Amino acid sequence: HPCSRVHGHTFTVALTVRGPVDHRLGWVMDFADIEAAWAPLRAQLDHVHLNTVAGLENPTSEHIALWIWERISPA
């Protein structure tokens, strides 16, 4: 199978936040807080064999999205 050899892909992650707008500040969430929540996950995923990341042994796009959601949603 052509995918049996190690090969790379480039992914783009788009994070979306939803909630009430703080009328005093004019935003839902500070971008710095979003970046702080995303940075450790990005570090775990960037330039690694995703199959070696716990929970991503089968790194389909759907599994990657769920893996990110389960870890970032509490933040």
ChimeraX attribute file (.defattr): number of C-alpha atoms within 10 A of each C-alpha:
attribute: neighborCount
match mode: 1-to-1
recipient: residues
	/A:1	4
	/A:2	6
	/A:3	7
	/A:4	6
	/A:5	7
	/A:6	7
	/A:7	8
	/A:8	11
	/A:9	5
	/A:10	6
	/A:11	8
	/A:12	5
	/A:13	10
	/A:14	6
	/A:15	11
	/A:16	6
	/A:17	8
	/A:18	7
	/A:19	8
	/A:20	9
	/A:21	11
	/A:22	10
	/A:23	8
	/A:24	6
	/A:25	9
	/A:26	10
	/A:27	12
	/A:28	13
	/A:29	15
	/A:30	11
	/A:31	10
	/A:32	9
	/A:33	11
	/A:34	15
	/A:35	12
	/A:36	12
	/A:37	16
	/A:38	17
	/A:39	11
	/A:40	12
	/A:41	14
	/A:42	13
	/A:43	10
	/A:44	11
	/A:45	15
	/A:46	11
	/A:47	11
	/A:48	11
	/A:49	14
	/A:50	18
	/A:51	12
	/A:52	12
	/A:53	13
	/A:54	9
	/A:55	13
	/A:56	16
	/A:57	12
	/A:58	14
	/A:59	16
	/A:60	12
	/A:61	10
	/A:62	9
	/A:63	14
	/A:64	17
	/A:65	13
	/A:66	14
	/A:67	16
	/A:68	16
	/A:69	12
	/A:70	11
	/A:71	13
	/A:72	15
	/A:73	9
	/A:74	7
	/A:75	10
